[in-house]
Amino acid sequence: MKNADQWVHDHRAEWSYKKLIQWVRPGEQVLNLGAGDCRLDLLLKNRMRCDLIPVDVENHNETTLPVTLYDGKTLPFPDQCVDVVLLLWVLHHAEDPAAVLSEAHRVARRAVIVFEDRNESVTDRMIFRGFHRFLRWSQGFSLPHHEWTRDQWSHLATTAGFKTSWEGLIGRQLGPFASCGIGFVWEPIHAQNRANLKTLTANSFEKRGLEVAVTGGDL
Ligand SMILES: C[S@@+](CC[C@H](N)C(=O)[O-])C[C@H]1O[C@@H](n2cnc3c(N)ncnc32)[C@H](O)[C@@H]1O
């Protein structure tokens, strides 16, 4: 029979899986950054035939999948090597979320999917703090470094060169006593896409006999 701890781990993986099937496509290459127990990775691999790369800074793996450990700053993978990067409840645990997001941007071809906590109200923040103390006690995860809101995460994504294709509330993973989650689907805008966009914009201006003034990396 399952103990309470196993039940919580299985429930979290199932919950995240059910959310993700609207954004992850069957057979895609998925890098799960901050994979934790890797149970979600197993579900995506077995049910959607995705090619999974679990990565973390600490080994919390409870599956037979191989996990890659890294220094929390530089991923040991080439540019644009996977379709999707998952960052589920990870960025607030990272010492330097901008560095983590920048690496996710570098390796992702299609999308980076992020789950975070809402942290808008005093109640949200009390639940967030209490829940993380419980997580530290029960599973040994470090306490969060950041207690950010949706606007702060969105700002970070824009600065890192992402375009938002979806964002919204995703519910409470562990029922009424847990934080309300926010989901983000961010599309990385890569340098060559920026260059293509500039050329397209310049061509369309030229065709219409207008002066071309495309500067900087704002596109
Ligand atoms: C709350 S757990 C979430 C685990 C998993 N994503 C899930 O949804 O079950 C946070 C995870 O982030 C990892 N982590 C912390 N800092 C990180 C960093 N800089 N890069 C990647 N993972 C990190 C921790 O080791 C831990 O596995």
The ligand as a Gaussian input file, in Angstrom:
#p B3LYP/6-31G(d) Opt

LIG

0 1
 C        9.721000      22.189000      -5.654000
 S       10.875000      21.230000      -6.538000
 C        9.969000      20.952000      -8.057000
 C       10.352000      19.646000      -8.694000
 C        9.585000      19.300000      -9.980000
 N        9.780000      20.300000     -11.024000
 C        8.134000      19.092000      -9.695000
 O        7.290000      19.817000     -10.234000
 O        7.826000      18.153000      -8.936000
 C       12.149000      22.373000      -7.037000
 C       13.286000      21.714000      -7.805000
 O       14.117000      22.749000      -8.355000
 C       15.459000      22.328000      -8.272000
 N       16.343000      23.503000      -8.438000
 C       16.718000      24.450000      -7.542000
 N       17.548000      25.352000      -8.114000
 C       17.673000      24.991000      -9.417000
 C       18.394000      25.514000     -10.536000
 N       19.172000      26.597000     -10.457000
 N       18.315000      24.860000     -11.720000
 C       17.541000      23.761000     -11.842000
 N       16.846000      23.215000     -10.819000
 C       16.905000      23.819000      -9.626000
 C       15.518000      21.629000      -6.912000
 O       16.638000      20.787000      -6.782000
 C       14.187000      20.848000      -6.947000
 O       14.328000      19.589000      -7.555000

